[in-house]
Amino acid sequence: MDNLVADIKQEMTKDHSVIIVEGHLVLNFPPLIELFDETIFITLSYGLAHERRLTRTYDPPDGPGYFENVVWPGYLLILEEVRGNGKIKPTFLDAADPNEVYSRVEEIVTNCLAKK
């Protein structure tokens, strides 16, 4: 994660309007949080998460019960930690409605750009 912080800081010195950092774990790393103007957490249901997981290929492949015993509990833990973190107030968006997600992300980025 320290390398990611360094990479983002380097990119911030360039002439970028927006830098998007993706991944739910980044919201639990204070040195990264300090760099963000906005945070978004896209939530999803167990069913949708499982369905998406099944469409992906991993090397090595998931073993039996990996999603149920590792992936989903890990997601719930991160979600709980982000909700309980008083230092950030992410916008929570529901992945079940992709059009709403795209619309809100566009709105958030546009508002962020207007402030600069």
N, CA and C of each residue as an Amber inpcrd file, in Angstrom:
protein
   348
   0.8220000  -1.2000000   0.0000000   0.0000000   0.0000000   0.0000000
   0.8630000   1.2590000   0.0000000   2.0390000   1.1770000   0.6110000
   2.9150000   2.3420000   0.6190000   3.3210000   2.7330000  -0.7990000
   3.5260000   1.7330000  -1.6530000   3.8490000   2.0210000  -3.0500000
   2.6880000   2.7120000  -3.7440000   1.4640000   2.3000000  -3.4240000
   0.2880000   2.9280000  -4.0140000   0.2100000   4.3930000  -3.5930000
   0.4650000   4.6800000  -2.3270000   0.4710000   6.0660000  -1.8450000
   1.4980000   6.8800000  -2.6240000   2.6940000   6.3370000  -2.7640000
   3.7570000   7.0400000  -3.4990000   3.3590000   7.2660000  -4.9530000
   2.7760000   6.2570000  -5.5770000   2.3440000   6.3830000  -6.9790000
   1.2770000   7.4630000  -7.1400000   0.3280000   7.4960000  -6.2260000
  -0.7400000   8.4980000  -6.3080000  -0.1680000   9.8930000  -6.0870000
   0.7020000  10.0320000  -5.1060000   1.3220000  11.3430000  -4.8600000
   2.0890000  11.8190000  -6.0890000   2.7620000  10.8970000  -6.7620000
   3.4930000  11.2530000  -7.9770000   2.5120000  11.7040000  -9.0670000
   1.4100000  10.9810000  -9.2270000   0.4220000  11.3550000 -10.2360000
  -0.2240000  12.7020000  -9.9200000  -0.3490000  13.0140000  -8.6290000
  -0.9600000  14.2830000  -8.2250000  -0.1050000  15.4830000  -8.6200000
   1.1840000  15.2660000  -8.8850000   2.0570000  16.3650000  -9.3020000
   1.8980000  16.6580000 -10.7900000   1.2470000  15.7760000 -11.5030000
   1.0390000  15.9510000 -12.9350000  -0.2570000  16.7050000 -13.1730000
  -0.4850000  17.0380000 -14.4200000  -1.6620000  17.8280000 -14.7770000
  -2.8750000  16.9260000 -15.0180000  -3.3780000  16.3380000 -13.9270000
  -4.5690000  15.4890000 -14.0120000  -5.7500000  16.2290000 -13.4210000
  -6.9000000  16.0360000 -14.0120000  -8.1070000  16.5870000 -13.4220000
  -8.6740000  15.6470000 -12.3720000  -8.5670000  14.3380000 -12.6600000
  -9.1510000  13.3320000 -11.7790000  -8.2220000  12.1290000 -11.7140000
  -8.0510000  11.6040000 -10.5170000  -7.3550000  10.3340000 -10.3320000
  -8.3340000   9.4290000  -9.6000000  -8.6330000   8.2860000 -10.1910000
  -9.5600000   7.3370000  -9.5780000  -8.7520000   6.1800000  -9.0150000
  -8.9640000   5.9010000  -7.7340000  -8.3020000   4.7920000  -7.0570000
  -9.3960000   3.7930000  -6.7090000  -9.2940000   2.5800000  -7.2270000
 -10.3620000   1.5920000  -7.0830000  -9.9340000   0.4820000  -6.1460000
 -10.8740000   0.0280000  -5.3450000 -10.6360000  -1.0990000  -4.4660000
 -11.1720000  -0.8130000  -3.0790000 -11.9210000  -1.7460000  -2.5230000
 -12.5420000  -1.4730000  -1.2190000 -11.5290000  -1.4140000  -0.0850000
 -10.3790000  -2.0260000  -0.2290000  -9.3780000  -2.0050000   0.8410000
  -8.7130000  -0.6390000   1.0030000  -8.7510000   0.1880000  -0.0410000
  -8.0880000   1.4930000   0.0530000  -8.7670000   2.4050000   1.0640000
 -10.0110000   2.1390000   1.3990000 -10.7240000   2.9840000   2.3580000
 -10.3800000   2.6460000   3.7990000  -9.5360000   1.6790000   3.9980000
  -9.1090000   1.2960000   5.3490000  -7.6320000   1.6060000   5.5620000
  -7.0660000   2.4370000   4.7220000  -5.6460000   2.7590000   4.8270000
  -5.5010000   4.2730000   4.9700000  -5.3320000   4.7720000   6.2060000
  -5.3320000   6.2190000   6.4640000  -4.4240000   7.0630000   5.5640000
  -3.2030000   6.6320000   5.2340000  -2.3900000   7.4800000   4.3470000
  -3.0290000   7.7070000   2.9720000  -3.8450000   6.7570000   2.5130000
  -4.5590000   6.9530000   1.2410000  -5.7650000   7.8520000   1.4280000
  -6.5100000   7.6230000   2.4870000  -7.7260000   8.4030000   2.7390000
  -7.4130000   9.8920000   2.7430000  -6.2620000  10.2490000   3.2970000
  -5.8630000  11.6570000   3.3730000  -5.7000000  12.2980000   1.9960000
  -5.4890000  11.5040000   0.9700000  -5.2810000  12.0240000  -0.3800000
  -6.5810000  12.2290000  -1.1480000  -7.6710000  11.6530000  -0.6840000
  -8.9170000  11.6440000  -1.4520000  -9.7580000  12.8920000  -1.1940000
 -10.2770000  13.4740000  -2.2830000 -11.2580000  14.5500000  -2.1590000
 -12.6490000  13.9730000  -1.9220000 -12.9070000  12.8390000  -2.5170000
 -14.2080000  12.1630000  -2.4010000 -13.9730000  10.6640000  -2.2690000
 -14.8960000  10.0080000  -1.5810000 -14.8500000   8.5520000  -1.4980000
 -16.2210000   7.9840000  -1.8240000 -16.2060000   6.8820000  -2.5350000
 -17.4370000   6.1950000  -2.9380000 -17.2600000   4.7260000  -2.5890000
 -18.2650000   4.1430000  -1.9770000 -18.2510000   2.7060000  -1.6800000
 -19.4610000   2.1040000  -2.3740000 -19.2150000   1.2290000  -3.3140000
 -20.3080000   0.5820000  -4.0430000 -20.6290000  -0.7270000  -3.3340000
 -21.8320000  -0.7950000  -2.7980000 -22.2800000  -1.9750000  -2.0630000
 -22.9680000  -2.9480000  -3.0110000 -23.0250000  -4.2000000  -2.5810000
 -23.7580000  -5.1830000  -3.3670000 -24.2480000  -6.3070000  -2.4580000
 -25.2680000  -6.9570000  -2.9300000 -25.8660000  -8.0490000  -2.1690000
 -25.0120000  -9.3050000  -2.2930000 -25.2620000 -10.2330000  -1.3920000
 -24.5860000 -11.5280000  -1.4360000 -24.7930000 -12.1710000  -2.8060000
 -26.0440000 -12.1770000  -3.2700000 -26.3670000 -12.8290000  -4.5440000
 -25.6220000 -12.2220000  -5.7180000 -25.5880000 -10.9010000  -5.7850000
 -24.8990000 -10.2320000  -6.8820000 -23.3900000 -10.4430000  -6.7870000
 -22.8530000 -10.3700000  -5.5810000 -21.4160000 -10.6080000  -5.4000000
 -21.0450000 -12.0230000  -5.8310000 -21.8510000 -12.9880000  -5.4240000
 -21.5850000 -14.3860000  -5.7780000 -21.6850000 -14.5940000  -7.2840000
 -22.7180000 -14.0210000  -7.8700000 -22.9190000 -14.1380000  -9.3170000
 -21.7170000 -13.5650000 -10.0730000 -21.2450000 -12.4070000  -9.6730000
 -20.0930000 -11.7840000 -10.3330000 -18.8290000 -12.6210000 -10.1300000
 -18.6720000 -13.1420000  -8.9290000 -17.4830000 -13.9540000  -8.6320000
 -17.4280000 -15.1690000  -9.5550000 -18.5880000 -15.7660000  -9.8160000
 -18.6460000 -16.9640000 -10.6600000 -18.2710000 -16.6780000 -12.1110000
 -18.3950000 -15.4310000 -12.5450000 -18.0810000 -15.0970000 -13.9400000
 -16.6000000 -14.8020000 -14.1520000 -15.8310000 -14.7550000 -13.0720000
 -14.4140000 -14.4210000 -13.1650000 -13.5430000 -15.6700000 -13.0680000
 -12.3500000 -15.5620000 -13.6240000 -11.3940000 -16.6550000 -13.5650000
 -10.2210000 -16.2270000 -12.6840000  -9.8980000 -17.0600000 -11.7140000
  -8.7900000 -16.7700000 -10.8060000  -7.7290000 -17.8510000 -10.9290000
  -6.4660000 -17.4370000 -10.7510000  -5.3580000 -18.3790000 -10.7850000
  -4.5520000 -18.2020000  -9.5060000  -4.6510000 -19.0970000  -8.5810000
  -5.3710000 -20.3740000  -8.6510000  -6.8760000 -20.1550000  -8.4870000
  -7.6600000 -21.0990000  -8.9550000  -9.1150000 -20.9690000  -8.8450000
  -9.5750000 -21.0490000  -7.3910000 -10.7330000 -20.4540000  -7.1470000
 -11.3260000 -20.5380000  -5.8100000 -11.6180000 -21.9870000  -5.4660000
 -11.2800000 -22.3670000  -4.2530000 -11.6260000 -23.6960000  -3.7780000
 -13.0710000 -23.7260000  -3.2950000 -13.5930000 -24.9100000  -2.9980000
 -14.9630000 -25.0170000  -2.5000000 -15.1460000 -24.1910000  -1.2260000
 -16.2100000 -23.4030000  -1.1900000 -16.5350000 -22.6120000  -0.0110000
 -15.7240000 -21.3430000   0.1550000 -14.8350000 -21.0350000  -0.7830000
 -13.9730000 -19.8670000  -0.6360000 -14.7860000 -18.5750000  -0.5940000
 -15.7520000 -18.4640000  -1.4900000 -16.5740000 -17.2480000  -1.4980000
 -17.3190000 -17.1070000  -0.1770000 -17.9860000 -18.1660000   0.2340000
 -18.8190000 -18.1370000   1.4340000 -18.0050000 -17.9230000   2.7130000
 -16.8120000 -18.4820000   2.7640000 -16.0220000 -18.4590000   3.9930000
 -14.9500000 -17.3740000   4.0480000 -14.5600000 -16.8420000   2.8960000
 -13.4780000 -15.8580000   2.8780000 -13.9140000 -14.5440000   2.2210000
 -14.3600000 -14.6330000   0.9790000 -14.6590000 -13.4230000   0.2100000
 -15.8010000 -12.6280000   0.8340000 -16.9500000 -13.2520000   1.0360000
 -18.1080000 -12.5230000   1.5390000 -17.8830000 -12.0080000   2.9630000
 -17.3920000 -12.8220000   3.8940000 -17.1200000 -12.2750000   5.2330000
 -16.0950000 -11.1360000   5.1980000 -15.1160000 -11.2120000   4.3090000
 -14.1290000 -10.1430000   4.1710000 -14.7670000  -8.8540000   3.6880000
 -15.6670000  -8.9760000   2.7260000 -16.3950000  -7.7980000   2.2290000
 -17.2150000  -7.1740000   3.3560000 -17.9420000  -7.9950000   4.1070000
 -18.7730000  -7.4670000   5.2000000 -17.9240000  -6.7820000   6.2710000
 -16.7560000  -7.3240000   6.5510000 -15.8550000  -6.7190000   7.5360000
 -15.3890000  -5.3410000   7.0780000 -14.9660000  -5.2450000   5.8260000
 -14.5180000  -3.9560000   5.2840000 -15.6650000  -2.9590000   5.2830000
 -16.8510000  -3.3990000   4.8770000 -18.0130000  -2.5160000   4.8560000
 -18.3080000  -1.9770000   6.2570000 -18.2740000  -2.8410000   7.2410000
 -18.5160000  -2.4310000   8.6280000 -17.4520000  -1.4410000   9.1020000
 -16.1990000  -1.7020000   8.7660000 -15.1150000  -0.8030000   9.1670000
 -15.2550000   0.5660000   8.5120000 -15.6290000   0.5910000   7.2400000
 -15.7930000   1.8590000   6.5350000 -16.9710000   2.6320000   7.1230000
 -18.0590000   1.9440000   7.4000000 -19.2230000   2.6240000   7.9960000
 -18.9090000   3.1730000   9.3870000 -18.0240000   2.5040000  10.1130000
 -17.6950000   2.9260000  11.4600000 -16.5370000   3.9050000  11.5430000
 -15.9150000   4.1980000  10.4110000 -14.7600000   5.0930000  10.3890000
 -15.2510000   6.5360000  10.3490000 -15.0440000   7.2640000  11.4250000
 -15.5000000   8.6440000  11.4880000 -14.6740000   9.6110000  10.6660000
 -13.5280000   9.1700000  10.1470000 -12.6500000  10.0630000   9.3960000
 -13.0990000  10.2500000   7.9520000 -13.8550000   9.2960000   7.4440000
 -14.3450000   9.4230000   6.0690000 -15.8570000   9.2490000   6.0630000
 -16.4800000   9.8860000   5.1110000 -17.9210000   9.7580000   4.9430000
 -18.1850000   9.4530000   3.4700000 -17.9970000   8.1930000   3.1090000
 -18.1730000   7.8520000   1.6940000 -19.6330000   7.9510000   1.2580000
 -19.7980000   8.1550000  -0.0200000 -21.1120000   8.0310000  -0.6320000
 -21.2970000   6.5500000  -0.9140000 -22.3530000   5.9750000  -0.3650000
 -22.6440000   4.5600000  -0.6020000 -23.6030000   4.4480000  -1.7800000
 -23.2320000   3.6350000  -2.7540000 -24.0620000   3.3990000  -3.9330000
 -24.3100000   1.9060000  -4.0610000 -25.4990000   1.5540000  -4.5370000
 -25.9000000   0.1560000  -4.6430000 -25.6410000  -0.3690000  -6.0490000
 -24.8000000  -1.3790000  -6.1510000 -24.4270000  -1.9630000  -7.4440000
 -25.6110000  -2.5800000  -8.1780000 -26.7110000  -2.8130000  -7.4830000
 -27.8870000  -3.4080000  -8.1300000 -28.4770000  -2.4770000  -9.1890000
 -28.1630000  -1.1890000  -9.0940000 -28.6780000  -0.2180000 -10.0600000
 -27.5040000   0.4830000 -10.7500000 -26.9140000  -0.1710000 -11.7670000
 -25.7250000   0.3870000 -12.4060000 -25.9400000   1.7800000 -12.9970000
 -27.1200000   2.0470000 -13.5300000 -27.3690000   3.3720000 -14.1020000
 -27.2920000   4.4490000 -13.0380000 -27.8120000   4.1630000 -11.8600000
 -27.7340000   5.1140000 -10.7520000 -26.2820000   5.2850000 -10.3030000
 -25.5400000   4.2010000 -10.2700000 -24.1250000   4.2770000  -9.8950000
 -23.3860000   5.1890000 -10.8750000 -23.5410000   4.9600000 -12.1760000
 -22.8500000   5.7730000 -13.1800000 -23.2490000   7.2380000 -13.0480000
 -24.5300000   7.4660000 -12.8750000 -25.0550000   8.8220000 -12.7640000
 -24.4760000   9.5620000 -11.5530000 -24.4940000   8.9080000 -10.4090000
 -23.9910000   9.5230000  -9.1720000 -22.4810000   9.7270000  -9.2270000
 -21.7430000   8.7650000  -9.7860000 -20.2890000   8.9320000  -9.9000000
 -19.9890000  10.1200000 -10.8120000 -20.6940000  10.2150000 -11.9180000
 -20.5020000  11.3520000 -12.8210000 -20.7820000  12.6670000 -12.0940000
 -21.8510000  12.7010000 -11.3240000 -22.2120000  13.8970000 -10.5640000
 -21.1290000  14.2590000  -9.5430000 -20.6480000  13.2530000  -8.8310000
 -19.6090000  13.4860000  -7.8120000 -18.3270000  14.0050000  -8.4620000
 -17.9050000  13.3910000  -9.5530000 -16.6890000  13.8400000 -10.2450000
 -16.8800000  15.2520000 -10.7950000 -18.0240000  15.5230000 -11.3820000
 -18.2970000  16.8600000 -11.9260000 -18.2510000  17.9040000 -10.8210000
 -18.8550000  17.6040000  -9.6800000 -18.8210000  18.5460000  -8.5520000
 -17.4110000  18.7480000  -8.0330000 -16.6510000  17.6930000  -8.0080000
 -15.2640000  17.7720000  -7.5480000 -14.4460000  18.6540000  -8.4930000
 -14.6450000  18.4910000  -9.7840000 -13.9180000  19.2920000 -10.7620000
 -14.3050000  20.7680000 -10.6730000 -15.5640000  21.0280000 -10.3720000
 -16.0420000  22.4040000 -10.2610000 -15.3910000  23.1380000  -9.0950000
 -14.9700000  22.3920000  -8.0880000 -14.3400000  22.9930000  -6.9020000
 -12.8830000  23.3830000  -7.1590000 -12.2870000  22.8320000  -8.2040000
 -10.8520000  23.0660000  -8.4640000 -10.6260000  24.3160000  -9.2660000
